[in-house]
Amino acid sequence: MGTGWLTFVVLGLLASALVWLLQRRRWPFWLRLPAAAFALAALAIAMFVAGENTFLGEVAWYDETPAREVILFLLMLAGMAARSLSVAIEERRQEAMKLGTAGQPVASVPLRIDVWELFYPMLFSVITFGALLSQVGDGTLNVAAVVLAFQTGFFWQTVIKEHGPRE
């Protein structure tokens, strides 16, 4: 008896968790989105590992061409989401400072995350990813490449300005 049934159960549970997370309307969007992204990433990794027949070789699975680029792209998207969250926190801080100087309670300031502001940098993800791949090259996936991928996503506006049309 093979491990096919176990793979089917694990993939089914991860897919069910993803659907369940997306349907949680009681949870705020800023909590549902990272949870769904994590479940989707876990599902993708589980599908990749389940599809591999051989694990022996000189090159690690995460250094082979499709897995390496997927990991870098997901890290870059995580950096873009982190930047959107940091902008929302900065805006909340400014609003709290205004209320604090006016003598109003600061704890009542909510964190406002606009869905479109969260997805806006992802419109430029292909251009930003091209710049990232040109920096990383064909080397192995190491800590420097991982940090650069996240940083490229976090500072996506700078990458677009550098590689955008010149006037």
Backbone torsions as a table, in degrees:
resi	resn	phi	psi	omega
1	MET	NA	122.9	-176.3
2	GLY	-83.2	-174.2	-179.9
3	THR	-97.5	15.9	-179.8
4	GLY	-60.8	-40.6	-179.7
5	TRP	-65.9	-36.4	179.3
6	LEU	-67.0	-42.1	176.4
7	THR	-61.1	-43.4	179.0
8	PHE	-61.1	-42.4	-179.8
9	VAL	-65.8	-45.2	-178.8
10	VAL	-64.0	-46.5	179.3
11	LEU	-64.3	-37.9	177.7
12	GLY	-65.0	-41.3	178.1
13	LEU	-65.7	-41.4	178.7
14	LEU	-66.5	-41.3	177.8
15	ALA	-65.2	-39.7	177.6
16	SER	-64.9	-39.8	177.5
17	ALA	-63.0	-39.1	178.6
18	LEU	-63.3	-47.1	179.2
19	VAL	-63.5	-42.2	179.3
20	TRP	-61.5	-42.9	-179.5
21	LEU	-64.6	-38.2	-179.3
22	LEU	-70.2	-23.9	-178.3
23	GLN	-90.1	-4.1	-178.5
24	ARG	-74.7	90.3	-179.5
25	ARG	-76.7	-21.4	179.1
26	ARG	-70.2	-29.7	-178.9
27	TRP	-77.9	143.3	176.7
28	PRO	-67.0	154.0	-176.0
29	PHE	-60.3	-38.0	-177.7
30	TRP	-66.4	-17.9	176.1
31	LEU	-93.2	-36.6	-180.0
32	ARG	-68.6	-38.8	-175.3
33	LEU	-64.0	-51.2	178.3
34	PRO	-64.6	-35.4	178.9
35	ALA	-65.3	-42.0	177.8
36	ALA	-67.6	-38.0	177.9
37	ALA	-64.3	-40.4	177.9
38	PHE	-64.7	-44.1	179.4
39	ALA	-64.4	-38.6	178.3
40	LEU	-67.0	-40.9	177.5
41	ALA	-65.1	-41.2	177.5
42	ALA	-63.5	-38.9	177.5
43	LEU	-64.6	-43.8	179.7
44	ALA	-64.1	-42.9	179.1
45	ILE	-65.7	-42.5	179.1
46	ALA	-63.4	-40.0	177.8
47	MET	-65.3	-38.8	179.8
48	PHE	-66.5	-45.9	-179.5
49	VAL	-67.0	-39.0	179.9
50	ALA	-67.2	-29.7	-178.6
51	GLY	-80.4	-15.1	-179.3
52	GLU	-78.5	134.7	177.5
53	ASN	-96.6	-27.1	-176.9
54	THR	-128.9	138.3	178.7
55	PHE	-115.0	0.5	-179.0
56	LEU	-93.4	144.1	179.1
57	GLY	159.4	173.6	-178.3
58	GLU	-84.9	-21.7	-177.9
59	VAL	-106.2	132.0	178.0
60	ALA	-67.5	153.4	-176.3
61	TRP	-61.2	-33.0	-178.3
62	TYR	-80.1	-6.9	175.6
63	ASP	-98.0	-5.4	177.4
64	GLU	-79.1	156.8	-164.6
65	THR	-58.4	-46.1	-178.4
66	PRO	-74.2	-39.3	-177.3
67	ALA	-66.5	-39.7	-178.0
68	ARG	-62.1	-46.6	-179.0
69	GLU	-68.5	-36.9	178.3
70	VAL	-64.3	-43.9	179.1
71	ILE	-62.1	-45.3	179.5
72	LEU	-64.0	-40.1	179.8
73	PHE	-65.7	-43.1	178.7
74	LEU	-64.9	-37.8	176.5
75	LEU	-66.1	-37.7	178.0
76	MET	-66.1	-41.9	176.8
77	LEU	-64.0	-36.3	176.3
78	ALA	-64.4	-38.0	176.0
79	GLY	-64.5	-39.0	177.8
80	MET	-64.8	-42.5	178.1
81	ALA	-65.8	-38.0	178.1
82	ALA	-64.8	-37.6	178.1
83	ARG	-65.6	-42.4	177.8
84	SER	-62.1	-39.4	177.8
85	LEU	-67.4	-39.6	179.5
86	SER	-67.2	-35.0	176.4
87	VAL	-65.0	-41.6	178.3
88	ALA	-63.7	-38.4	178.2
89	ILE	-67.1	-40.1	178.0
90	GLU	-63.8	-41.1	177.9
91	GLU	-65.3	-39.2	177.3
92	ARG	-64.4	-40.4	179.8
93	ARG	-62.4	-42.8	178.6
94	GLN	-63.9	-41.3	178.6
95	GLU	-65.4	-39.1	179.1
96	ALA	-66.8	-36.6	177.9
97	MET	-65.9	-39.4	177.6
98	LYS	-63.0	-44.5	179.6
99	LEU	-67.8	-35.2	179.8
100	GLY	-65.5	-38.9	178.8
101	THR	-73.1	-23.4	178.0
102	ALA	-86.8	-3.9	177.7
103	GLY	86.1	10.7	179.4
104	GLN	-92.4	159.9	-179.5
105	PRO	-66.5	131.2	-176.6
106	VAL	-81.3	-28.4	-176.2
107	ALA	-65.8	-14.4	-177.0
108	SER	-84.2	1.4	-178.2
109	VAL	-83.5	116.2	179.8
110	PRO	-82.3	159.9	174.5
111	LEU	-87.3	117.0	-176.8
112	ARG	-103.3	114.9	176.9
113	ILE	-115.8	114.2	177.9
114	ASP	-83.0	129.8	-178.4
115	VAL	-59.4	-40.1	-177.9
116	TRP	-70.2	-33.3	175.3
117	GLU	-68.3	-27.8	177.5
118	LEU	-72.6	-38.6	-177.5
119	PHE	-89.5	-13.7	-178.3
120	TYR	-56.1	-47.3	179.7
121	PRO	-65.1	-23.8	-179.2
122	MET	-71.9	-16.3	173.5
123	LEU	-66.0	-27.1	-178.2
124	PHE	-102.4	12.5	-173.2
125	SER	-64.9	-31.5	-179.4
126	VAL	-68.0	-43.6	178.8
127	ILE	-65.5	-44.5	-179.8
128	THR	-65.0	-38.4	179.6
129	PHE	-67.6	-35.5	175.3
130	GLY	-62.1	-41.4	177.0
131	ALA	-65.1	-38.5	178.4
132	LEU	-64.0	-46.4	-179.3
133	LEU	-64.0	-33.5	177.9
134	SER	-68.4	-29.5	178.1
135	GLN	-78.6	-41.1	-175.6
136	VAL	-76.5	-38.7	-178.8
137	GLY	74.4	-153.5	-177.2
138	ASP	-101.0	16.0	-177.6
139	GLY	-69.9	-179.3	179.4
140	THR	-75.9	161.3	178.8
141	LEU	-81.7	104.1	-178.5
142	ASN	-121.7	-177.3	-176.9
143	VAL	-62.0	-39.4	-179.7
144	ALA	-63.0	-40.5	179.6
145	ALA	-68.2	-38.9	179.2
146	VAL	-64.9	-46.8	179.2
147	VAL	-64.1	-41.2	178.9
148	LEU	-63.9	-36.9	178.3
149	ALA	-63.9	-46.8	179.0
150	PHE	-65.1	-41.8	-179.0
151	GLN	-66.0	-38.4	178.2
152	THR	-62.6	-40.5	176.4
153	GLY	-67.0	-39.8	-177.7
154	PHE	-66.4	-39.2	-179.3
155	PHE	-106.8	45.8	-175.3
156	TRP	-63.2	-30.4	-179.9
157	GLN	-62.9	-38.1	-180.0
158	THR	-66.0	-40.2	179.7
159	VAL	-65.3	-41.2	179.9
160	ILE	-65.4	-41.3	179.9
161	LYS	-65.6	-36.4	-179.1
162	GLU	-73.5	-37.1	-174.7
163	HIS	-104.2	5.2	-179.1
164	GLY	-77.8	-177.7	179.5
165	PRO	-66.1	141.2	-178.8
166	ARG	-94.7	139.3	-179.5
167	GLU	-103.7	NA	NA
